[in-house]
Amino acid sequence: MKRLMMGGLLGVTMLLATPAILPILAQRSYAQTSQTQAAQLQQLIDLAASRRLGATSVKPNINFQLIIGDAMKRLMMGGLLGVTMLLATPAILPILAQRSYAQTSQTQAAQLQQLIDLGAQQTQQGQPLQAIETLKQALAIAQSIQNREGEALANLVLGFNYNRIGKSQEALTYFQQALPIMREVRDRTGEAATLHNIGAVYRDIGQPQQALTYFQQALPIRREVGDRAGEATTLSNIGAVYRAIGKPQEAIENLEKSVQITLEMRAGLQQENRQTFLESNRGRSVALVDLLIDQNQPDQAFKWYNLATTFDLADYTRLIDAQVGDPEAQKLIDQWNQNHQRLQLLYAQVDQDWTPQLSQQINQLQAQNSQLAENISRQYPPVAELFETTPQDIQTIRENIAPGTLVIQPVLLTNIRNVQDKIGIFLVSRDQATLVRTIPINPTEFDAILTEYRAQIQNPNSDNYAGNQELLYDYLIRPVEADIAAYSPEKIAIIATGKLRYIPWETFYDNQSDQYLLEKYPIHYLTRISATRHIPSNPTRTPNILAFGNPTPTSQELPGSEQEARQVTEILSGEYWVREEATLNRFYNDYLRFNILHLANPVCLNPQGCAELEANQILFANGEILNIADIALLGLNQTKLVVLSACQTAMTRESDGRELPAIAYLFERAGADAVIASLWSAEDKKALLIMTQFYENVNEGMTKAEALRQAKLTFVQQGLHPFSWSPLILIGDGSYL
């Protein structure tokens, strides 16, 4: 698996539930080639490794594994990138032993090789009937020349293709023929994958007990060989079967174990594998949360989803290689990462050279690294969230919700096998019972509404946004409207998910009361509910502000931001720097003296980059750049508020909006209490008016959430387009400065 994943399956669109693992190919594989051939092969490997797996929306738990040999590996490296395969776990790809070919004529060996290559190509191109015909010929030759590895391979791919065309019994026949051969050649990884595939067929044909039998045989082998990804996949399938046969507690136990392993693996993924892994494994935590909701366990469901939400943020910080503030903690994190990379290299040996000693080495290093993660979490609580794989107690979570705040968190419970698609809406507060309501949805239609509405409200010339405002209110607020009223909250805190992160909830419109949600409640946003970061207990000393605006030279003048920087320091005491004086050096020299940092500088939050900036950068004068990934190195423990009023973002069809809360999360990890950021490039003059009114309201004694609400309501009452008043949102603590 791992060798072919490195060599070619990157760039192939698959239904994967575990990550591509990319070890270094053993140099001895090049020994029989010329220098030119070796160089050419390395180029192909590098090219393949640079490709990304296509994101595919999948029903979790459709878990077939395809075992393919060295022939297909070379074929994949030779150029069959971009094809589509129906896999739910990575291909497991043992190299076909060359000794089997050595005993046959060159002609027969070459013919077998060609047929395997052709059958693999046809399988990948979605031609199961042609693949079956080809692979039957390959099977006959493999049997005639006694190539047992080739025989096992042909049987498995035949089973895969028969299952693809709905012929489950034929699929079982070929899988069952492969199983004893895998045992004969002592391929423990292949044996586990075969058992798993047999279990998946039995599950699909409505024989859950048989499915459990095979899944449970596969599980200990996967543990034995150190296949953590396969273990998580099999546990997830066992959980799904238990749910289907009405044993929810057993289902919960197995799903929890699967999610924990998945989170542990997420923590150590290399950047090139992270996005694919996240897209492929979302279903496990969602399936667990859905089951807990179904079993009327809202507290359990919420704490698992809060953990998954936190991991999403931590994953993004790893993706951009964000640093932590404490250098000693960073050293230990670097050591943990090095250990994890050693584990990946050991995993890569499992298919080729598995021994009990190798498994023992893997298990020992895994235990060592788990202990290191535990030590880091205990010694350095601010970075504990990078390693937590077990949810915090719900009471601990509640204690970190500000008094008078009601947290609303939606979760998309979609693409779960044999379960209706729906949205779950959690309501959580400091001192009242957790509630969750579910509403059936069509995921495609809901996604289309979000995409269209975002385009409408960020376009000042659009005039057809009202319908979607009302639809979103009906989806996300109407079902819990009475519950919200019963909580009597002083303010509402939103923890958004997916594309909802790009939408200002303040703009949802109640057509029954003719009110925006903003008119009913102060609204702010949270990145997650932290179990390690406590809410601020007392208002700060007199607020003072360091403001920057309109750094020059730049391709886009922002005169409003220059005026903004001047005026906010007239409302609150402080200093401002604009145009050529808005330098990064001045920021470094002065920021520790102020508890509010107001940056009306261009900020790029678009993952694809912006005109003058790369993603996650803040522009200062003379083209100087502050990388947000390095924010934690500043130390912002005395900072009560960071304002980024000139952000540039973008939503695409594939976007999930993680970059928005993740940036706020980085500032929080650096010590800041809250961040005000813009969801799109706000109108220069309107941003000026909203921010100056915000500071005036804060100066009069309002909370941050109420101050921003009142500043926006001035424009709402004038009937202005939401483009002008809704992009600036408050993320983090909504209480007093």
N, C-alpha and C positions, 0 to 999 in steps of 0.2 A: 504493500500500500504506500508506505512512506516514500520508497524510491520512485515509484511512478508518479505520485503526487508531486514530487519535486520535479520529475522529468517532464511532465506533460499535462497533468489534469488541471493545472492552474490555467484559467482562461476558459475552461469548459463549463457551460451552464449546467448545474446539477441541483438535485434536491438533496442537500447534504444536511446531516445533523451533527457532524463532528468536524474538526478543523483539518485542513491540510497541514501535515507536519513535514518540514523541509530540512532533512539532515544533509550533510555533505556526502556525496556519492563516493564510495570507497575507490581509492586511486587504482586498485588492482583491476577494476572494471575497464580501465583504459589500456591495460597491459598488452592486449592482443591487437591493438589498433596502431596505426601510424601516428606520428606526431600531428599531422594534418587532420586526421580523423578525430583524434582526441580533442584538438582545439575546436573542431566543428561541433562535436558533441557538447563540449562545455558551453559554447555559444547558445546552442539550443536549450540547454538546461537553464542558462541565465535568462534567455528570452521567456521561457515558460514560467520561470519563477517570478518574472516581472509582471505577468498577466494576472488579472483578478478573476475569481469566479463570479459569474453573473448572479445578481440577486434575484431569487425566485420565491414567490409566496407559496408556502407549502402547507399541507396538512401534516402536523407533526405525527410521529409514530408510524409513518409509512416507511418501514425500515428494512429494505433489502440491501444486501452487500454483494458486490461483484468482485470476484477474485480473478485477476488477470496477470499473466506472466510477463516474462522478459520481452517476448515478441511484441506484445501490445505496448510495453514501455517504449521500445524503440520507435514503434509506429507513432505513438503520441508525440514523442520528441521530434519526430520527423515532420510534423506540421498539422496534425488533426486537432488543432485548437479551435475552440468556439463551437463545438458540437454539443448536443443536448443528450444527457443520460438521465434515467429515472433512478437516482440513487438517493437514499436517505442517510447513509453512512458512508465514510470514505471507502474507496476501493482498496482492497487488501491485495497486494501484488507481489507474491513471491517470485523470485527469479527461477525460470525453468533450468534445471541442472543440465549443463552442457554434456555431462557424461552420458546422459540418455541418448543424445544424438550421436555420440562418438561410436556407438555400437551399430549404427545403421548406415545404409548407403547415404552418400551426400545428397542424392536426388530425393529420397524419401524425407530426410530431415528438412531439406529446403521446401518441399511441398507442404509439409506440416506447418512450417513457419509461415508460409504464404497464406495458408488457409486460416490460421489463427489471426494473423494480421487483418485479413479481409473480414473475417467474422466480427472482430473487434470494431473495425471501421463501420460495418453495417449496423452493429448494435448502437454505436454512438450516434449514427445518423438517423436513428429512429426507423430502421428497416428490419423489424424482427423476423419476418418471414424469410427474407433473404439470408439473414444471419443464421437462422435455424438450419437452412439447407447447407450453408457453408460449414457450420460447426459440426454437423453430422458427418460430413466428409473428414473433417479434422479428427473427430473422435475415432472414426474407423481406422485412420492411419496411426493415431497414437496407440490404439490397442494392438495393432499389428506389429508395431516396432517396440512395444512394451515401454512406452514413455509414460510412466504413471503420473508424473506431474502434469503433462499435457492432457492426459485423459481426465484428471480431476478438473483442470481448467475448462476443457470443452464441456464437461457435464454441468459445471456451475453456470457458465454463460448460456448454455442451452436452457437451463432452468430459469434463468433470469428472463430470457426472451419469451419462453412459454408463459411465464407469469404476466409478462407485459401484454400479451394478447388474450389474457383471461383464461388460459388453460391451466388451472391450478394443479390438477392431478398430474399432468405431464411435467409441470415444474417440480412437483414433489418427487417424481420418479428420478429426474436427473439430479436433484439435490441429494437424494438418498443414495444415488450411485457415487456421488462425489465424496460423501462422508467417510466411508471406510478407507478410501484411498488417502484422504487427508490424514487419517489415523495411521495408515500403513507407512506413509512417508514422514510421519512425526511432525507434521506441520500443525502445531497447536493453535496458532493464530487463525489459520485457514479452517481448522476444525471448529473453532468457536464461531467464526463467521458463518459457516455452513449450518451449524445448529441454529443460529439466530435466524437465518433465512428460512429454514424449515418452520420454525416457530411463527414467523411472519405470515407464511402461507396458511398455516392452520388457523391463525387468528382471522385472516381475511375470509376464509370459507366457513366461519362460524363454529370452529371447534376450539374454544378458549382453553379447555383443560389440556388438550394436546399442545397448544401454543405455549402454555405455561411450562409444560414438561421440557420442551426444547429450549425455551429461554432460560430456564433455571439450570439446564446443563451447560449452556453457553457461559453463564455468569461466572462460575468459579474458574473456568479456563481463562477468561479475560482478566480476572484478578491475578491468576497464576503468572500470566505472561506480562503483566504490568500494562495492559491496554486500558488506560483510564478512559479514553474516549469511547471505546467499545463498551466498557462497563457502564458508563452513564447512559448510553443508548439502550442497552439491554434492560437496565433498571427502569428507564422511562417506558419501555414497552411492557414490562411486567406490570407497572403501575396502571397502564392503560387497560390491560386485560382484566386486572382485578376490579377496576371501575366498571367495566362492561358486565362483569358477572355479579355485581352487587356486593362487593367487599371493599367498601370505601376506605376503611382504616388501613388495610394492607396496601391499597393503592396510594394513599397519602404517604405511608412510610417509604415506599419505593421511589415515589416521585421526589420526596424530600432529599433522599440520598442522591438521586440523579442530578438534582439542581445544585446540591453542594459540590459534587465533583465538577460539574460544568463551571461553577463560579471559580473553583480552584484553578481550573485550566485557563479560564479567561484572564486570571491575574498574571499569567506568565507568557501569554501569546506574544510573538513578535509582531511588529507593526504590519508587515505585509500579509499576515494571516488574520488580523484582528477583525476587520470589517466582515469578511466572509463568515467567520465563526459566529459573530454576533447575529448576523442575519439568519444563520442556519439553526441556531439553538434557542431563539426567543421562545419557541413553543413550549419548552419544558417548564419554565417558571409560570407561563400563562396557564398551562394545563393544571398545575398545582393550585394556583390561585382560584381558578374556576371551580375545581373540585372542592376546595375549602369553603367557597361561597355556597356551593350547592349543598354542602353539609352543615350550613348555618354556623360556620365558624368565622365570623367577620374579623375578629381580632387576629386569628392565625393567618387569615388570608392577607390582611393589611400588612402585617409585619414582614411576611415573605415578599410582598410586592414592594414595600419600602426598601428592603434589602436589594432587590433587583434594580430598583430605581437608582440607589446609591452606586451600585456596581456599574450602571450605565455611565454615570458621571466619572467614576474612577477610571473606567475603560477609556473615556475620551482623553483624560489627562495623560494616560499612558500613550495613547495614540499620538499626541503632540509632544511627548517626552517632557512633560512638565516636571520641574524640580520641586523638592520640598525645602522648607526653610531651614531645618536643623541639619547641619552638615554630617553629624554623626548618624542621624537617621538615614540620610541619603547613602552613606557608606554601606549600611546594613541592607538597604533596599537594593543597591548595586550587587551586593554579595548574593542576595536572594535571587536576583535575575541571572547571575552567572550560574548558580546551582541549577536553576530551571533550564537554562540552555544545555547544561550537561545532561539533564534528564532527557531532553529532546533527542540528543545524540544516542543515548542508551536505548530509547524507544525505537530508534531507527534500526537498531541491530536485532530487534525481536524477531522480525520475519525471517531474517537470513541466518542468524546464529543463535537462536534461542537456547538457553540452558537454564537449569534451576539457579545456577550461580548468578546469571545475568538478572533474573527476576529478583533475587535477593539483593543485588546491588541497587537495582531500581527502587525497591521498597525501602531500603535503608536511606538512600538519598532523598526520597520523597518524605520520609519521616523527619529527617534532618531539616529539610526546608520548611516543613509544616511547623516544626518547633521554632525555627528562626522567625517565621511570620508571626507566631504567637508572641515571641519575645519583643519583636518590633511593635506590635499592637499594644502590649502592656507598657513598654517603656516610653513610647511616643504616641499618646492618644490622638493627636491631631492627624496622624496618618493611618490610624487603625483601620479606617474604612477601606483602604487599599487591599486589605487582606481578610476582612470579615466574610465568612461564608455561612455563618449561622445567624439567624435573625435575633435581634435584641428582644428582650421581654417587652410586651406591649405597654406595661406601666412605665418602663424607662423611656419609651418613645413618647408617651403622653406627657411626661414631665418636661419635655423639651418643646412643647407647644405653648406659645404665649397665652396668658389668661385672656379670656374674651375672644379668642380666635377660633374659628371653625375652619378646619382643613378640608378641602374638597379635592379628591384625586380620582380622575377617571382611569379605567383600564380597559383596553380593547381585548375582549375575550373572543378572539376570532381564530379561524383555521385550526380548531381542535377536532380531532377525529371523532365523528359521530356525536358532536355537541353543537347545538344551535349557536350561530354567531350573535354576539351581543356586546353591549358596553356595561361594565360595572362602574358604579359611582360610589366611592367611599366618602363617608362623613365622619371625621375624627376630631375630637376636642380633648382638652386637658382633663376634664372631670365628668364627662358623660359617655354613655355607651357608644361604641362604634356601630355605625349603620352602613349597609351597602344595599343599593338597589340595582337591578339589572333591567336593561331595555334591549329587545331584539333589534338588530340592525342588518343592513346589507353593507358589508365592508367596502365594496366597490363604490356604491352610491355615497356613502359617508365620506370616503376619501375624496371623491369628486367635489362634494360640497366644500370641504376644507380648502382644496386647491383653488376652486373658483372664488371662494370668499376672500382668501388672502389676496388674490389678484385684484379683486374689486376694491378692497379697502386701502390698498397701497397705491391706487390710481386715483388721483384727485378729480379726474374727469368722469369716473364711472358714476352711474346713477341708478343701478339696478341691484344694489347690495341688500336692500331691505328684506327680501325673501329669505336669503340665507341667514341673516341675523336672527330672524324669527325661528327658522328651522333649528339652528344651533341652540337657541334657548329651549326649544321644545325637546331636543335630544338630551341636553346636559343639565338643565336647571329645573324644568317643569316636573320631571319625575321625583325630585327631592325638594321641591319648593316648600311643601308643608313641613318637611323635616327641618329644613334650614330655619324656618320661622320658629319652630319649637325650640331650637337651640338658642335663639335670641342672641346671635353673635354681635360683637362690636365691630368686627371686621372679618372678611373672608380671605383665606390664603389658598391659592390654587397651586397644586402640583400637577402640571400638565404632562401629557405624553404624546409622542409622535408629532404629527403635524399640528396638533393643538397647541404646541409650544410656539408656533408662529402667529397665533391668533390672540388678540387682546380680548379677554373674556368680558371686559367692561362694555364691549359693543354688542353683546347678546341682547336681543330686544324682546320684551314681553308685550305681545300685541293685545293682551287682555287688560293690562293696566297702562298701556302706552308709556312704558318706561324702559330705559336701558338698565342693565344690571348695575351699572355704576351709580345710577340714581337711587338704588335701594341700599347698597352697602359699599363701604370702603373695600377696595380689593388690592391685594398684593400677591406676590408669587413666592413659592419656596422651591429650592432645588430638590430637597428631600427633607425628612425630619431626622436630624442628626441625633444619634444616641451618645455622641462624644462631645459635641459642641453645645454648650448651654446658652440659653437665651440671655441677652443683656438684662441685668437686674436694676440698674439705675440710669437715669438720664446722664449724659455727659456734662462735663464742665461747659462753660460758654462756648457754643459752636464757633469755630473759626475755619476759614476756607482758603485753600490754595487753588486758583483757577488758571486754566490755560485755554487759549482759543485761537483759531485761524492761524496755525503755524504756516510760515512762508519760507521759501517759495513752494507752491503746490499748483497742481493743474486745475484745482477748483477753489476759488475764493469763497470763504464762509464769513462774510461780514457780520451776519447775525451772531455767529459764535464768538466773534471778537467783542461785540457789544454785550453778549451774554456774560463773558468772563469779567468785563468791567462792572456790570450792574450787580452781579451776585455778591461781589465784594463790597458793594455799597450797602447791601442789606445785612450781611453778616460780616464781621471783621475779618480781614485777611489780605492776601496779595494776589495780583493777577499778572500774567505774562502773555503777550500776544505777538503775532506776526514773527519777525525774526528773533525776538527775545523769548519765544516759547520753546526753549531748548530742553533737550533731555537732561543736560547737565544741571540746569536750574531745578528740574524736578527732583533729581537725585539729591541735590544739596538741601532742598527745602521741605520735602514731603513729611518728614518726621515731626515737624513743628505744628502740623495742622491735623484736625480730626475729620475734615471733609476735603476730599480731593475731587475737584470738578474739572473734567477733561472734555472740553468741547472741541476736541481734535478728531480728525478722521480715524475711525476704528474699523478694521475689517474683521467681521465675523462670518463672512462667506467662506465655506470650506474650500471653494474653488479659487479663492483669492479675489482681489479687487484691482482697480486701475493702477494704483501706486503702491499697493501693499499686498503682501501675502496674507494668508489666513492667520488670524489671532495676533495681529500687530496693531500698535498704536503709533500714529505719525506725529513727530515733533518737528520743530523748525529745522531747516537745512537738510531735510530728508532723513533725520535721525529716527531710529525705530526702537520701540520698547516691545519686546516679545512677551505676550501675556503668559506664555509657558514659564517664564522666569519670575512671575509676580511674587511667588512665595518667598523668593530670596530677599525681597525688600523688608518683610516684617511689618505688617499693618495692624498690629494688635491694638493700637490706639486710634485706628481709623473707624469712624462710625458710619461713613457713607462714601461710596465712590460713584461719581456720575460720569457716564459715557453717553453724551447726548448726541453724538454724530456717528452712530454705528451704521455700517453697511452690511446687510444680510441678503440672502436670496434663498427661495424655496424652489426645489425642483420636484419632479414626480417621485424621485427616490428619497427625498429628504426626510429626516425624522426629527430635526430641530434640536438635536442634542447639544449643538455648539452653543446655543443661547444659555441654558442653565449651567452648562459646563464652565463657561467663562465666569459666571457669577460664583460658581463653586470654587474655582481657583482663587478668586479674591477672598472668599470666605475662608478657605484653607490658609491664606496668607494672614488672616486675622480680621478682615473687614466685616462689619455687621451687615451691611446691605449694599446693593448696587442698583442704580437707576440706569437702564440701557434702552436704546431705541430698537424696535423690531424692524424698522426700515429707515431709510434716510428721511428724517423728519424735515418738514418745511422750516427753513432757517428762522424766519421771523416768528412763527408759531411756537417753535421750540424755545426761543428766547422768552416769549411771554409766559409760557407754561412754567419754565424753570424759575423765572423771577417771582412769579406768583407763588410757586411752591415754597421758595425760601421765605417769602413774607409770611406765609401761613405757618411755617415751622417756627418762625421768630415770634409769632403770636401764641405759641403754645400747643399747636396741633401735633398729633402723631404724624409720622412720615406718610402712612397710608392715607389718612384723612386729608393731609395737606395736598398730596398729589390729586386726590379725588376732587377737592374743591377747585383746584387750578384747572382741571379738565372740564368740570361742570360749567364753568364760565363759557366755554365754547359750545358745549352741548346745548345750553339754553339759547344760544344764538342760532341753533339749527345747522351748524357747520358739518361738513363731510367728516366722517371718522378719520380720514387720512390725516387731517390737521391736528386732531387732539388725542388720538389713541395710541400712537407708536411708543411713547415713553412709558415704561413699566417699572415698578419697584420689585426687586427680587431680594428676598431675605427678610430681616427683621423689620416689621412695620410699626414698631412702637416709637416712643419719643427719642429724639436725638440726645 
